Amino acid sequence: MMKLVRNKWYAHFEYQGQYYCDPLSAYKHEKWKAIRAVGALRDRIENNTYIHPNATLEQATDLYLLTIKDRDKKYILQQTGMLKNHLMPFFGDLKILEIDEEKIFEYKDLREEKGAPKNTLIKEMLTLMKIIQCLQKNFQLPKLEYKNKGKTIVNTLKMEDIEKISTFVKQQSTTVRRGKGPFGEQYFQMFWIYVYTGMDTGDVLKLTPKNIDFKDKMIRVDLGRSKTGVEFAIPICPPLMKILRGLPRGFDKDKPYFEGITNSQINNAIQKAFRCAGYKSGGSKMFRHFVVSQLANAGTPEAITQKIVGHVQGSDLTRKVYTHIYDETAKKHYDKAFGGQK
């Protein structure tokens, strides 16, 4: 039943043996709004999805997990891991109404002290907001300013960085057999294929002997990139040739070189190598930036770069996202233009 208390409408009802008095977010003159809220409340009770606003975040999380149950497995694992490792230990025992600005800022400061970067915190805050909105639809996060911006290395990744990171990939290659699969040297080989081709992880994992033309010194994938379907043809430089000739050869030309290795396994290995080398973040995608930037700084026409990395011809993506001009290149062209001036 509806009841007016201090000029605001409330719903009084019994649910699972307990009596509740829920605010309907409507003033005395907004009876129509209160009636609509009662209808929505009745639906939640009939569907057994009602949670009292004073419920803890842990209870509200059950509702949130129902809303994402049809998402892909990777997203669900990411969300559950975030909840288990970070959000629940801090907010889990709090009532929804107790999660205010002060608590949210306290959580942010605590996570930043432990080194959580901005991108990670934004994801955690958005998940927290979605959970609370399962019960309070109008809930919004306070304006947050993040201290740990993380380290963007795609603008500065050069061959000296590559060499430094590679030593840590090599270290992982010698210890990877312990509980992570018998891949050993293959991680190190994949690393250098990334470096000299800029290929995506999915395409490297699908690489077969049929894709490599040792005579013409080309890597060709006629079916195109896994992500876009655009064909690409990559010339094989001498260091890459040495790596490719070291790959295992079998009778089946359609069998992938790196069969048995998963996307997450190689990506985790690369990310760990970046961290061990002193970078706060980094992954296989960085090498795509590296290849495009190397080509651009060497004066390669954009159309040729797009052919090599599998970008759509004429796309702005190559120039706007992946191309990074080095200081040395800028200085060289500046000196060429003004070096002779007196």
Buried (B, 14 or more C-beta within 10 A) or exposed (E): EBEEEEEBBBBEBEBEEEEBEBEBBBBEEBBEBBEEBBEEBEEBBEEEEBBBEEBBBBBBBEBBBEEBEEEEEEEBEBBBEBBEEBBBEBBBEBBBEEBEEEEBEEBBEEBBEEEBBBEBBEEBBEBBBBBBBBBBEEBEBEEEEBEBEBEEBBEEBBEEBBEBBBEBBBBBBEEBEEEBBEBBBBBBBBBBBBBBBBBBBEBBBBBBBEBBEEEEBEBBBEEEBBEBEBEBBBEBEEEBBEBBEEBEEEEEEEEBBBEEBEBEBBBBBBBBBBEBBEBBBBBBBBBBBBBBBBBBBEEEEBEEBBBBBBBEEEBEBBBEBBBBEBEEBEEEEEEEEEEEEE
